[in-house]
Amino acid sequence: MSTASTRSTGIATSDDRLRRTMDVTRSLLLRSGYKQTTMDEIARLADIAKDTIYLSWDTKETIS
């Protein structure tokens, strides 16, 4: 991830987290398929808490 998408404090904005989560999800779905992709893996690779994902999306289907 580019640091250009973070504020001068280095803290990712909400939009950055959403975009990163969508990018990670698309990548995992293309690489591993729907059944093999887990919300835990999405959260780990997007470097956010799984609960944070559920604040914006109900299922991994709705992320991508």
N, C-alpha and C positions, 0 to 999 in steps of 0.2 A: 504494500500500500504506500502510496505517495504521502509524504508529510504535508504536501500542498493542500490536502483536503482537511487538514486539522487547523484549529485556531492557533494563534501564536503561543498559547500555553501548552500545545501538544495534545490537548484533549479532543478526542473525536466528537463531532457534533452528531445529533440524532440522525440527520440526513446521511452522514458518513456511515453510521452503523447500519441503517436500512439498506443503503446501496451495497455495502460490503456483504451483508447477509444474503441479499438477492444474488449477487455475483457468486458467492460460495455455493449457494444452493443449486444454481444452474450448472455450475461446474461439476458438482457431485452427482447430480441427476444424469448428466451426460456421461460421466465416467462410470458410475456404479449402478445406475438405474434407480427407479423409485423404491422398490422393496428393500434394497441394500442401503439406501441413504437414511440416516437417522437424524432426529432433531438434535441429539447429543453431539453427533459429528459436525453438523452445521454450526452449532454454537461454539464448539471447540475451534474449528477452523476460522470462524468469523471473529473469534476472540471476544465473545460476549456470553452472558449468562443465558441459559435456555429459557428462563423466565422472561427475559427481555424479548426474546423472539415471540413468545406467546402474547405479549402486550400488543403486537402489531398484526400477528397472523395466527389463525386457529390451527392450520395444518401445513405440512410442507408443500402440499398442492397449491396452496394460495400464495406461497412466497414467490414462486417463479413466474 
